[in-house]
Amino acid sequence: MWQAIKDFFNERGEELGDYVGGGFLAKLIGGALGVYLVVALFVGWYWSDEPELFEVGPNARSVVTDQNRPLVVGSTTTATLITLVDTLLEKPGGYISNDVFPPGLWLDNISHWEYGVLVQVRDLSRALRKDISRSQSQSTEDRDLTVAEPQFNFDSRSWVIPSTEDEYRRGLKALRSYLNRLSDPNRPDAQFYARADNLRNWLSDVETRLGSLSQRLSESVGKRQLDMALAGDKAAKQSTPGQGEVELKTSWLEIDDVFYEARGTAWALIHILKAIEVDFGDVLRDKNAVVSLRQIIVELEATQESVWSPVILNGSGFGVLANHSLTMASFISRANAAIIDLRSLLAQG
């Protein structure tokens, strides 16, 4: 009898082993993977939604730690910079650019949007450290800004120790310390100098950034370009001979990447320029340049309109299909031209 029972279980065990080994486990794993990918698809769609614009005035009041202190010159701009970084880290999905698993791995559009914002964070934090927080070229750098600025220049795609998020949070902590010291009458070592030369220096960086983006966006359909690197200076030289004429065209794989980088750049600049209008208000009014600044903001706000197409179209310049890159390039170029005019106004006595 014991032998019969043993034979029964041996036979059933072999049948179960054949069932599992014959595909049950594989089907179970495949089904779980399929569910994961479907869920990741919907989560990725949610994570890809770009953050809304916010009001810089109320935001500055909410960011200042000590509510009993008044907002001072520089509070709005610094608080706006803090919120830009905080948005990168805390928006739905968090910081996505360094994700190595789905759905973050697939979301290249929002990743390039993040990079556009990050470039403006880096430029403004450098301007704060290099110019705006210092009274003259021989003055000492602010101790918090010497920490914040290099932290934001950490590798944007690092996911292992140290992670990008951890490094950016260290920079964020230093920025908050600088903001709190700004409004503390007992800490006069923290300053924000709203001068025309400081604003012009930062706008010069913005001008070159927007100029590059406009060029890359315009290259979506391909364009001929002459070598004008040495134009206007007979004594000028360059390292290697340039080509007289080149054909420039953005790869079709990168068209949507450049488009969303421009969207992120414009989103960040809208907030920074609105904060600049508050903190540099007296300088702008003295130069009769407030309207010029607001026109830049208007041009950049046009870049934030909803994209109704499921993909970024790349029709020819005068073809049947739309070309989203050329439309974006138009707004970016107009904003850049207005920045050139604004810098000219600020340079006048």
PEBELMO-V745019 format. One line per field, one symbol per residue. phi: phi as a letter, one per 20 degrees, with the letter a starting at -180 (. if undefined). psi: psi as a letter, one per 30 degrees, with the letter a starting at -180 (. if undefined). burial: # if it has 9 or more other C-alpha atoms within 8 Angstrom, else .. A space follows every 10 residues. Layout:
# PEBELMO-V745019
phi=???
psi=???
burial=???
This chain:
# PEBELMO-V745019
phi=.fffffffff ffffffffff feqfffffff ffffffffff ffffffffff fffceffgff ffeffefeef fdgoffffff fffffffged fgnmedgdfd cfegfeefff fffgffffff fffffffffe cfedfbfeef ffffffefgf ffefgfdfde feeggfffff ffffffffff fgeefecffe cceedfffff ffffffgfff ffffffffff dnbebefdfd fnbfefccfc feefbcddbf gffdffffff ffffffgffg fffffffffd gfffffeldf ffffffffff fffeffeeef cefcffgcef efcfffffff ffffffffff fffffffff
psi=eeeeeeeeee eeeeeeeeee fgfeeeeeee eeeeeeeeee eeeeeeffkk llllkfdeee efekejffkl klkfeeeeee eeeeeeeeef lkfakffgkg llfeefifef efeeeeeeee eeeeeeeeee eegkflfglk kkeeffeeef efglkfgkfl kkleeeeeee eeeeeeeeee fegjfgiffj ljjileeeee eefeeeeeee eeeeeeefgf fkkkkljgeg kfjffkllel klkekljkkk kfffefeeef eeeeeeeeee eeeeeeeefg eeeeeeghge eeeeeeeeee fffglkjfkf ljkhllehae lljeeeeeee eeeeeeeeee eeeeeffk.
burial=.......... ......#.## ...#...... ......#..# #.##...#.. .....#..## #..#...... #.######## ########## #...#####. .####.#### ########## ########## ####...... ##.####### ##.#.#.##. ..##..##.# ########## ####...#.# .#####.### #####.#..# #.######## ###...#..# .......... .....#.### ....###### ########## #######.## #.###.#.## .##.###.## #.##...... .#####.... .#####.### ######.### ###.###..
